[in-house]
Amino acid sequence: MSKTKFELINVVAGYRNTVVLSGVSLKITDGIFAIVGPSGSGKSTLLRLLDRLNSYDSGKILFDGELIEKYPVDELRRKVGMVFQKPILFDGTVVDNIRYARNSLNSDEINNLLERVGLPSDYIERKWDELSIGEAQRVCLARTLATNPEVLLLDEPTSALDPTATRTIESLLLSLVPKISLVWVTHLMEQAERIGGQAAMIYRGKTHWSGFAKDLKLADDEIVKKFVSGELK
Ligand code: ADP
């Protein structure tokens, strides 16, 4: 039985003069949860609310049944890690970047993290600018895993990668489940189908559809049909 990790209740959020989410209600269950929808529909904005990278104007967000604001931000971000579209590393070695998340990591723990993301242990001293983009994304993932998160928020984590690296990162992420839950934003219908699990479609600032990802293509709804066919991107 899946458990609700996050619950959004009538959430309104956006930027200075723009309302992006105009009253989103959604239960995000543990395991794999895809947030789909065309570009510009507010998926990233929604995801960023779950780690308090963005704030919202009204409504409520619960994490494990508690108001999200009850968690100190650093505790929340340890439990809920984030991986972005493009790998963001700072000037330094792989180990410097990973220790940034948890300074106390010893070399066995670092090696273990590298192994989990499929990088050889001799990468430890490699400089950040000597990595391919796929390798850099793995280092970002290792850094996120360093705090032992319960949930990973994934904001189009493969969109900067070539098809081979995309598949590798996809299977790596899926192998973390069920120990770690994934909330995976994608505008790609094929990716939503590949990753499976539960899904919700955000469209024009609201939850337009929710169900199993595999049922998206069966939905009797014009907007979902356009998204599935690629007409709405
Ligand atoms: P999606 O992830 O579905 O592509 P986003 O949440 O990134 O959608 O964007 C939703 C809307 O919010 C878009 O119209 C986008 O231009 C706008 N937006 C996103 N980030 C910002 C920002 N930092 N400042 C102002 N507007 C933004």
py3Dmol code that shows the C-alpha trace and the ligand (Angstrom):
import py3Dmol

protein = """\
ATOM      1  CA  MET A   1       0.000   0.000   0.000  1.00  0.00           C
ATOM      2  CA  SER A   2       1.514   3.331  -0.945  1.00  0.00           C
ATOM      3  CA  LYS A   3       1.861   6.084   1.597  1.00  0.00           C
ATOM      4  CA  THR A   4       1.374   9.785   1.006  1.00  0.00           C
ATOM      5  CA  LYS A   5       4.734  11.605   1.258  1.00  0.00           C
ATOM      6  CA  PHE A   6       3.563  15.073   0.269  1.00  0.00           C
ATOM      7  CA  GLU A   7       0.101  16.512   0.193  1.00  0.00           C
ATOM      8  CA  LEU A   8      -0.676  19.807  -1.508  1.00  0.00           C
ATOM      9  CA  ILE A   9      -3.987  21.390  -0.572  1.00  0.00           C
ATOM     10  CA  ASN A  10      -5.195  24.207  -2.816  1.00  0.00           C
ATOM     11  CA  VAL A  11      -1.697  25.608  -3.270  1.00  0.00           C
ATOM     12  CA  VAL A  12      -1.290  28.942  -5.019  1.00  0.00           C
ATOM     13  CA  ALA A  13       2.252  29.922  -6.025  1.00  0.00           C
ATOM     14  CA  GLY A  14       4.153  31.846  -8.659  1.00  0.00           C
ATOM     15  CA  TYR A  15       6.566  34.707  -9.186  1.00  0.00           C
ATOM     16  CA  ARG A  16       6.214  38.414  -8.502  1.00  0.00           C
ATOM     17  CA  ASN A  17       3.374  39.200 -10.882  1.00  0.00           C
ATOM     18  CA  THR A  18       2.597  35.754 -12.259  1.00  0.00           C
ATOM     19  CA  VAL A  19       0.430  33.082 -10.722  1.00  0.00           C
ATOM     20  CA  VAL A  20       1.805  29.744 -11.917  1.00  0.00           C
ATOM     21  CA  LEU A  21      -0.029  27.288  -9.653  1.00  0.00           C
ATOM     22  CA  SER A  22      -3.579  28.470  -9.196  1.00  0.00           C
ATOM     23  CA  GLY A  23      -4.869  26.031  -6.586  1.00  0.00           C
ATOM     24  CA  VAL A  24      -3.100  22.683  -6.860  1.00  0.00           C
ATOM     25  CA  SER A  25      -4.360  19.817  -4.752  1.00  0.00           C
ATOM     26  CA  LEU A  26      -2.365  16.617  -5.037  1.00  0.00           C
ATOM     27  CA  LYS A  27      -1.252  13.632  -2.995  1.00  0.00           C
ATOM     28  CA  ILE A  28       2.265  12.511  -3.902  1.00  0.00           C
ATOM     29  CA  THR A  29       2.741   8.911  -2.856  1.00  0.00           C
ATOM     30  CA  ASP A  30       5.997   7.146  -2.020  1.00  0.00           C
ATOM     31  CA  GLY A  31       7.786   4.875  -4.507  1.00  0.00           C
ATOM     32  CA  ILE A  32       7.847   6.434  -7.970  1.00  0.00           C
ATOM     33  CA  PHE A  33       5.733   9.488  -8.682  1.00  0.00           C
ATOM     34  CA  ALA A  34       5.993  11.296 -12.013  1.00  0.00           C
ATOM     35  CA  ILE A  35       4.846  14.868 -12.466  1.00  0.00           C
ATOM     36  CA  VAL A  36       4.151  15.367 -16.132  1.00  0.00           C
ATOM     37  CA  GLY A  37       2.759  18.044 -18.361  1.00  0.00           C
ATOM     38  CA  PRO A  38       3.807  20.395 -21.121  1.00  0.00           C
ATOM     39  CA  SER A  39       6.646  22.888 -20.652  1.00  0.00           C
ATOM     40  CA  GLY A  40       5.650  25.993 -18.764  1.00  0.00           C
ATOM     41  CA  SER A  41       2.813  24.306 -16.873  1.00  0.00           C
ATOM     42  CA  GLY A  42       4.420  24.783 -13.456  1.00  0.00           C
ATOM     43  CA  LYS A  43       6.051  21.406 -12.764  1.00  0.00           C
ATOM     44  CA  SER A  44       9.422  22.829 -11.653  1.00  0.00           C
ATOM     45  CA  THR A  45       7.711  25.479  -9.595  1.00  0.00           C
ATOM     46  CA  LEU A  46       5.713  22.767  -7.823  1.00  0.00           C
ATOM     47  CA  LEU A  47       8.806  20.627  -7.230  1.00  0.00           C
ATOM     48  CA  ARG A  48      10.749  23.540  -5.769  1.00  0.00           C
ATOM     49  CA  LEU A  49       7.987  24.126  -3.212  1.00  0.00           C
ATOM     50  CA  LEU A  50       8.605  20.623  -1.822  1.00  0.00           C
ATOM     51  CA  ASP A  51      12.164  21.529  -0.790  1.00  0.00           C
ATOM     52  CA  ARG A  52      11.228  25.102   0.128  1.00  0.00           C
ATOM     53  CA  LEU A  53      13.385  26.531  -2.648  1.00  0.00           C
ATOM     54  CA  ASN A  54      10.293  28.534  -3.598  1.00  0.00           C
ATOM     55  CA  SER A  55       7.529  29.704  -1.299  1.00  0.00           C
ATOM     56  CA  TYR A  56       3.791  29.691  -1.895  1.00  0.00           C
ATOM     57  CA  ASP A  57       1.113  32.297  -1.390  1.00  0.00           C
ATOM     58  CA  SER A  58      -1.733  30.245   0.027  1.00  0.00           C
ATOM     59  CA  GLY A  59      -2.878  26.687   0.672  1.00  0.00           C
ATOM     60  CA  LYS A  60      -0.997  24.025   2.585  1.00  0.00           C
ATOM     61  CA  ILE A  61       1.801  21.566   1.933  1.00  0.00           C
ATOM     62  CA  LEU A  62       2.242  18.559   4.210  1.00  0.00           C
ATOM     63  CA  PHE A  63       5.322  16.329   4.309  1.00  0.00           C
ATOM     64  CA  ASP A  64       4.738  13.011   6.090  1.00  0.00           C
ATOM     65  CA  GLY A  65       1.517  14.513   7.439  1.00  0.00           C
ATOM     66  CA  GLU A  66       3.139  17.615   8.998  1.00  0.00           C
ATOM     67  CA  LEU A  67       3.080  21.134   7.642  1.00  0.00           C
ATOM     68  CA  ILE A  68       6.276  21.512   5.634  1.00  0.00           C
ATOM     69  CA  GLU A  69       7.182  24.712   7.497  1.00  0.00           C
ATOM     70  CA  LYS A  70       7.434  22.713  10.747  1.00  0.00           C
ATOM     71  CA  TYR A  71      10.667  21.140   9.532  1.00  0.00           C
ATOM     72  CA  PRO A  72      13.811  23.232   9.869  1.00  0.00           C
ATOM     73  CA  VAL A  73      14.921  23.894   6.269  1.00  0.00           C
ATOM     74  CA  ASP A  74      18.269  22.086   6.614  1.00  0.00           C
ATOM     75  CA  GLU A  75      16.572  19.005   8.102  1.00  0.00           C
ATOM     76  CA  LEU A  76      13.976  19.031   5.314  1.00  0.00           C
ATOM     77  CA  ARG A  77      16.676  19.289   2.647  1.00  0.00           C
ATOM     78  CA  ARG A  78      18.597  16.377   4.160  1.00  0.00           C
ATOM     79  CA  LYS A  79      15.488  14.218   4.008  1.00  0.00           C
ATOM     80  CA  VAL A  80      14.396  15.553   0.626  1.00  0.00           C
ATOM     81  CA  GLY A  81      17.246  15.810  -1.891  1.00  0.00           C
ATOM     82  CA  MET A  82      17.054  17.601  -5.209  1.00  0.00           C
ATOM     83  CA  VAL A  83      18.639  16.861  -8.580  1.00  0.00           C
ATOM     84  CA  PHE A  84      18.391  19.543 -11.256  1.00  0.00           C
ATOM     85  CA  GLN A  85      18.343  19.482 -15.058  1.00  0.00           C
ATOM     86  CA  LYS A  86      21.965  20.465 -15.402  1.00  0.00           C
ATOM     87  CA  PRO A  87      24.646  19.178 -13.077  1.00  0.00           C
ATOM     88  CA  ILE A  88      25.881  21.993 -10.849  1.00  0.00           C
ATOM     89  CA  LEU A  89      29.361  21.381  -9.465  1.00  0.00           C
ATOM     90  CA  PHE A  90      31.738  23.908  -7.985  1.00  0.00           C
ATOM     91  CA  ASP A  91      35.401  24.303  -8.812  1.00  0.00           C
ATOM     92  CA  GLY A  92      37.086  21.380  -7.052  1.00  0.00           C
ATOM     93  CA  THR A  93      37.456  17.620  -7.184  1.00  0.00           C
ATOM     94  CA  VAL A  94      34.733  14.986  -7.074  1.00  0.00           C
ATOM     95  CA  VAL A  95      35.439  14.353  -3.403  1.00  0.00           C
ATOM     96  CA  ASP A  96      35.307  18.096  -2.600  1.00  0.00           C
ATOM     97  CA  ASN A  97      31.910  18.283  -4.235  1.00  0.00           C
ATOM     98  CA  ILE A  98      30.546  15.264  -2.396  1.00  0.00           C
ATOM     99  CA  ARG A  99      31.934  16.358   0.984  1.00  0.00           C
ATOM    100  CA  TYR A 100      30.155  19.666   0.491  1.00  0.00           C
ATOM    101  CA  ALA A 101      26.946  17.812   1.400  1.00  0.00           C
ATOM    102  CA  ARG A 102      28.458  16.070   4.444  1.00  0.00           C
ATOM    103  CA  ASN A 103      31.868  17.090   5.589  1.00  0.00           C
ATOM    104  CA  SER A 104      32.324  14.134   7.912  1.00  0.00           C
ATOM    105  CA  LEU A 105      32.253  11.454   5.188  1.00  0.00           C
ATOM    106  CA  ASN A 106      35.244   9.103   5.384  1.00  0.00           C
ATOM    107  CA  SER A 107      36.884   7.590   2.319  1.00  0.00           C
ATOM    108  CA  ASP A 108      34.951   4.299   2.597  1.00  0.00           C
ATOM    109  CA  GLU A 109      31.702   6.236   2.596  1.00  0.00           C
ATOM    110  CA  ILE A 110      32.835   8.297  -0.398  1.00  0.00           C
ATOM    111  CA  ASN A 111      33.811   5.129  -2.272  1.00  0.00           C
ATOM    112  CA  ASN A 112      30.474   3.617  -1.430  1.00  0.00           C
ATOM    113  CA  LEU A 113      28.657   6.666  -2.832  1.00  0.00           C
ATOM    114  CA  LEU A 114      30.730   6.535  -6.024  1.00  0.00           C
ATOM    115  CA  GLU A 115      29.903   2.855  -6.381  1.00  0.00           C
ATOM    116  CA  ARG A 116      26.188   3.568  -5.923  1.00  0.00           C
ATOM    117  CA  VAL A 117      26.265   6.011  -8.835  1.00  0.00           C
ATOM    118  CA  GLY A 118      28.449   3.742 -10.971  1.00  0.00           C
ATOM    119  CA  LEU A 119      31.663   5.792 -10.958  1.00  0.00           C
ATOM    120  CA  PRO A 120      35.082   4.132 -10.479  1.00  0.00           C
ATOM    121  CA  SER A 121      36.843   4.947  -7.192  1.00  0.00           C
ATOM    122  CA  ASP A 122      39.767   6.620  -8.998  1.00  0.00           C
ATOM    123  CA  TYR A 123      37.354   9.433  -9.932  1.00  0.00           C
ATOM    124  CA  ILE A 124      37.623  10.686  -6.388  1.00  0.00           C
ATOM    125  CA  GLU A 125      40.396  13.206  -7.163  1.00  0.00           C
ATOM    126  CA  ARG A 126      39.167  14.108 -10.625  1.00  0.00           C
ATOM    127  CA  LYS A 127      38.521  17.802 -11.191  1.00  0.00           C
ATOM    128  CA  TRP A 128      34.941  18.903 -11.795  1.00  0.00           C
ATOM    129  CA  ASP A 129      35.766  20.165 -15.316  1.00  0.00           C
ATOM    130  CA  GLU A 130      37.274  16.821 -16.366  1.00  0.00           C
ATOM    131  CA  LEU A 131      33.916  15.047 -16.234  1.00  0.00           C
ATOM    132  CA  SER A 132      31.425  14.346 -18.989  1.00  0.00           C
ATOM    133  CA  ILE A 133      28.005  15.823 -18.366  1.00  0.00           C
ATOM    134  CA  GLY A 134      26.625  12.372 -17.512  1.00  0.00           C
ATOM    135  CA  GLU A 135      29.458  11.792 -15.018  1.00  0.00           C
ATOM    136  CA  ALA A 136      28.888  15.239 -13.527  1.00  0.00           C
ATOM    137  CA  GLN A 137      25.207  14.376 -13.059  1.00  0.00           C
ATOM    138  CA  ARG A 138      26.271  11.178 -11.243  1.00  0.00           C
ATOM    139  CA  VAL A 139      28.481  13.213  -8.921  1.00  0.00           C
ATOM    140  CA  CYS A 140      25.507  15.489  -8.209  1.00  0.00           C
ATOM    141  CA  LEU A 141      23.461  12.411  -7.406  1.00  0.00           C
ATOM    142  CA  ALA A 142      26.210  11.047  -5.121  1.00  0.00           C
ATOM    143  CA  ARG A 143      26.317  14.412  -3.341  1.00  0.00           C
ATOM    144  CA  THR A 144      22.542  14.304  -2.882  1.00  0.00           C
ATOM    145  CA  LEU A 145      22.678  10.710  -1.605  1.00  0.00           C
ATOM    146  CA  ALA A 146      25.341  11.690   0.944  1.00  0.00           C
ATOM    147  CA  THR A 147      22.688  12.962   3.358  1.00  0.00           C
ATOM    148  CA  ASN A 148      20.701   9.688   3.210  1.00  0.00           C
ATOM    149  CA  PRO A 149      17.542  11.263   1.809  1.00  0.00           C
ATOM    150  CA  GLU A 150      14.124   9.599   2.007  1.00  0.00           C
ATOM    151  CA  VAL A 151      12.947  11.307  -1.150  1.00  0.00           C
ATOM    152  CA  LEU A 152      14.646  12.654  -4.270  1.00  0.00           C
ATOM    153  CA  LEU A 153      13.068  15.492  -6.205  1.00  0.00           C
ATOM    154  CA  LEU A 154      14.166  15.145  -9.811  1.00  0.00           C
ATOM    155  CA  ASP A 155      13.697  18.117 -12.097  1.00  0.00           C
ATOM    156  CA  GLU A 156      14.107  16.694 -15.606  1.00  0.00           C
ATOM    157  CA  PRO A 157      17.347  15.045 -14.415  1.00  0.00           C
ATOM    158  CA  THR A 158      18.222  13.612 -17.828  1.00  0.00           C
ATOM    159  CA  SER A 159      17.318  16.521 -20.083  1.00  0.00           C
ATOM    160  CA  ALA A 160      20.950  17.581 -20.584  1.00  0.00           C
ATOM    161  CA  LEU A 161      22.108  14.019 -21.324  1.00  0.00           C
ATOM    162  CA  ASP A 162      22.458  11.963 -24.495  1.00  0.00           C
ATOM    163  CA  PRO A 163      20.207   8.895 -24.904  1.00  0.00           C
ATOM    164  CA  THR A 164      22.779   6.436 -23.501  1.00  0.00           C
ATOM    165  CA  ALA A 165      23.527   8.516 -20.408  1.00  0.00           C
ATOM    166  CA  THR A 166      19.779   9.102 -20.021  1.00  0.00           C
ATOM    167  CA  ARG A 167      19.087   5.378 -19.810  1.00  0.00           C
ATOM    168  CA  THR A 168      21.965   4.848 -17.385  1.00  0.00           C
ATOM    169  CA  ILE A 169      20.816   7.593 -15.036  1.00  0.00           C
ATOM    170  CA  GLU A 170      17.209   6.430 -15.320  1.00  0.00           C
ATOM    171  CA  SER A 171      18.051   2.885 -14.265  1.00  0.00           C
ATOM    172  CA  LEU A 172      20.362   4.118 -11.531  1.00  0.00           C
ATOM    173  CA  LEU A 173      17.585   6.268 -10.089  1.00  0.00           C
ATOM    174  CA  LEU A 174      14.998   3.504 -10.363  1.00  0.00           C
ATOM    175  CA  SER A 175      17.345   1.118  -8.533  1.00  0.00           C
ATOM    176  CA  LEU A 176      17.150   3.402  -5.456  1.00  0.00           C
ATOM    177  CA  VAL A 177      13.436   2.645  -5.023  1.00  0.00           C
ATOM    178  CA  PRO A 178      11.836   1.584  -2.631  1.00  0.00           C
ATOM    179  CA  LYS A 179      14.476   2.694  -0.116  1.00  0.00           C
ATOM    180  CA  ILE A 180      14.274   6.176  -1.574  1.00  0.00           C
ATOM    181  CA  SER A 181      11.121   7.621  -3.127  1.00  0.00           C
ATOM    182  CA  LEU A 182      11.354   9.570  -6.372  1.00  0.00           C
ATOM    183  CA  VAL A 183       9.275  12.572  -7.398  1.00  0.00           C
ATOM    184  CA  TRP A 184      10.237  12.905 -11.035  1.00  0.00           C
ATOM    185  CA  VAL A 185       9.342  15.891 -13.197  1.00  0.00           C
ATOM    186  CA  THR A 186       9.358  15.184 -16.906  1.00  0.00           C
ATOM    187  CA  HIS A 187       7.762  16.737 -19.959  1.00  0.00           C
ATOM    188  CA  LEU A 188       8.489  13.542 -21.908  1.00  0.00           C
ATOM    189  CA  MET A 189       5.634  11.105 -22.212  1.00  0.00           C
ATOM    190  CA  GLU A 190       8.023   8.244 -23.130  1.00  0.00           C
ATOM    191  CA  GLN A 191      10.054   8.846 -19.993  1.00  0.00           C
ATOM    192  CA  ALA A 192       6.949   8.880 -17.789  1.00  0.00           C
ATOM    193  CA  GLU A 193       5.972   5.523 -19.280  1.00  0.00           C
ATOM    194  CA  ARG A 194       9.460   4.070 -18.812  1.00  0.00           C
ATOM    195  CA  ILE A 195       9.710   5.072 -15.170  1.00  0.00           C
ATOM    196  CA  GLY A 196       6.170   3.870 -14.366  1.00  0.00           C
ATOM    197  CA  GLY A 197       4.576   4.258 -10.953  1.00  0.00           C
ATOM    198  CA  GLN A 198       2.022   6.905 -10.116  1.00  0.00           C
ATOM    199  CA  ALA A 199       1.706  10.116 -12.096  1.00  0.00           C
ATOM    200  CA  ALA A 200      -0.055  13.444 -12.102  1.00  0.00           C
ATOM    201  CA  MET A 201      -0.399  15.857 -14.966  1.00  0.00           C
ATOM    202  CA  ILE A 202      -0.120  19.551 -14.183  1.00  0.00           C
ATOM    203  CA  TYR A 203      -1.755  21.792 -16.727  1.00  0.00           C
ATOM    204  CA  ARG A 204      -2.518  25.505 -16.542  1.00  0.00           C
ATOM    205  CA  GLY A 205      -1.662  25.682 -12.868  1.00  0.00           C
ATOM    206  CA  LYS A 206      -3.854  22.808 -11.686  1.00  0.00           C
ATOM    207  CA  THR A 207      -3.750  19.030 -11.331  1.00  0.00           C
ATOM    208  CA  HIS A 208      -5.389  17.990 -14.556  1.00  0.00           C
ATOM    209  CA  TRP A 209      -5.126  14.205 -14.235  1.00  0.00           C
ATOM    210  CA  SER A 210      -3.691  11.645 -11.833  1.00  0.00           C
ATOM    211  CA  GLY A 211      -3.372   7.874 -11.856  1.00  0.00           C
ATOM    212  CA  PHE A 212      -0.887   5.225 -12.911  1.00  0.00           C
ATOM    213  CA  ALA A 213       1.652   6.414 -15.483  1.00  0.00           C
ATOM    214  CA  LYS A 214       0.824   3.392 -17.628  1.00  0.00           C
ATOM    215  CA  ASP A 215      -2.808   4.595 -17.850  1.00  0.00           C
ATOM    216  CA  LEU A 216      -1.925   8.049 -19.201  1.00  0.00           C
ATOM    217  CA  LYS A 217      -2.327   6.877 -22.761  1.00  0.00           C
ATOM    218  CA  LEU A 218      -5.755   5.407 -21.992  1.00  0.00           C
ATOM    219  CA  ALA A 219      -7.128   8.585 -20.409  1.00  0.00           C
ATOM    220  CA  ASP A 220     -10.351   9.809 -21.949  1.00  0.00           C
ATOM    221  CA  ASP A 221      -9.366  13.466 -21.854  1.00  0.00           C
ATOM    222  CA  GLU A 222      -8.504  15.763 -24.736  1.00  0.00           C
ATOM    223  CA  ILE A 223      -5.597  17.517 -23.012  1.00  0.00           C
ATOM    224  CA  VAL A 224      -4.015  14.266 -21.840  1.00  0.00           C
ATOM    225  CA  LYS A 225      -4.473  12.826 -25.332  1.00  0.00           C
ATOM    226  CA  LYS A 226      -2.667  15.821 -26.852  1.00  0.00           C
ATOM    227  CA  PHE A 227       0.165  15.419 -24.369  1.00  0.00           C
ATOM    228  CA  VAL A 228       0.411  11.688 -25.054  1.00  0.00           C
ATOM    229  CA  SER A 229       0.487  12.230 -28.817  1.00  0.00           C
ATOM    230  CA  GLY A 230       3.189  14.887 -28.514  1.00  0.00           C
ATOM    231  CA  GLU A 231       0.941  17.654 -29.847  1.00  0.00           C
ATOM    232  CA  LEU A 232       1.237  19.432 -26.505  1.00  0.00           C
ATOM    233  CA  LYS A 233       4.875  19.677 -25.423  1.00  0.00           C
TER     234      LYS A 233
END
"""
ligand_1 = """\
27
ADP
P 7.584 23.639 -16.203
O 8.508 23.033 -15.216
O 6.280 22.910 -16.294
O 8.198 23.833 -17.542
P 7.941 26.082 -14.700
O 7.484 25.849 -13.313
O 9.409 26.054 -14.982
O 7.166 25.086 -15.683
O 7.423 27.491 -15.214
C 6.051 27.869 -15.106
C 5.941 29.333 -15.479
O 6.641 30.121 -14.520
C 6.532 29.674 -16.832
O 5.682 30.587 -17.471
C 7.865 30.314 -16.491
O 8.223 31.270 -17.438
C 7.560 30.969 -15.148
N 8.787 31.047 -14.302
C 9.583 30.022 -13.964
N 10.593 30.438 -13.179
C 10.431 31.786 -13.021
C 11.153 32.815 -12.331
N 12.241 32.518 -11.602
N 10.685 34.072 -12.406
C 9.544 34.372 -13.102
N 8.845 33.459 -13.786
C 9.259 32.169 -13.753
"""
view = py3Dmol.view(width=600, height=400)
view.addModel(protein, "pdb")
view.setStyle({"model": 0}, {"cartoon": {"style": "trace"}})
view.addModel(ligand_1, "xyz")
view.setStyle({"model": 1}, {"stick": {}})
view.zoomTo()
view.show()
